[in-house]
């Protein structure tokens, strides 16, 4: 106990974790921990924070205050230093969804032909063919219906530019910087997580307020009966 009295626990909640239905969320799953005493840290890793029940649904939010309260109830002498997010989102599902190759192929074909048509429609709208013919006439002094010496490098440049922009050629990356698509996917996932956490916290607060209101009503009725 003397060691625990001097122990400081550094705790940082994870952003999102997954469990199976009926599973248990331990402190080690929900947060990253560091304590000077390795034995104490190992015991804290196995500390149970939440046991999933059917009524919880497939999303559970564990609050930082709830986590600190559980730790203090078990180890009241530990000083806790917290960092990072105030909640951890728990996704409950039986197993990880497998990628569906059929849907992947359909999406790839739609994106391929859709983007191709979009590029062609853009070039038609801005009269790119006439622009190339005019540039050829200005440079060479002769008019050409099919200035391939300009059109072929231009077409290759569009493809190379897209590859460099997205920083990917199949599985090959040209550098470690995230491409715009990865940034957008990250922002989308962050926004979804924030919304889900806010929605779950709103439901929890609404349920708590309903229980408190029900308790106040019961007390008022009891007082009236005594009167």
C-alpha positions, 0 to 999 in steps of 0.5 A: 500500500505504501507503493500505491500511495506514492504512485502516479498513473498517467492515463490517455483514453483511446479514441475508438475500440471494438468488442464482441457482444457481451464482451468486457471493456478493461482499462487496458483496452480503453486507455494507454497507461503508464505507472512507475510500478509495473506490477500496479500497471499490470493490475490496472490493465485488467481493471473492468470498466464496462460489461456489455449488455444487450440493452446497450446496443452496438455503441457505448461511450465510456466517459473519462470521469466514469473511468477515473471513478472506477479506478479511485474506487479500486485504488483510492491512493493512486494519483491520476493524471489524464490526457487526451480525449474525454470519451472513448467510443466502443463499437460492438460487433460480432466480427470485422466486416469483410470487403465485398469484392463485387461491390468494390468492382462496381464502385471502381467501374462507376468511378472510372467511367464517371471521372472519364466522362467528367473530364471529357465533358469539361474539355467539351465545355471549354472547347479544348480541341479548338484551343489546341488547334489555335495554339498549334496554329500560333506556334507552327503557323499552320492549322491542324485538325489533330495536333497530336504533338500537343494532345498526347503530352497533354493527355499523359500530363493529366494522368501523371498529375492525378498520380502525383496528386493522390501520391499513389500508383496502385500500392506504391507511395511516392512519399510519406505525406498523406494524400488528399483522399486520406485526409478527407477520409480521416476527417470524415471518420473524426466527424462520425466519431464526434457525432456518435459520441455526442449523440450517445452522451445526449441519450445518457443525459436524457435517460439520467434526467428522466430517472431524476425526474421520476425520483423527484415525482416519487418523493413528492407523492410520498410527501403528499401521502404523509401530509 
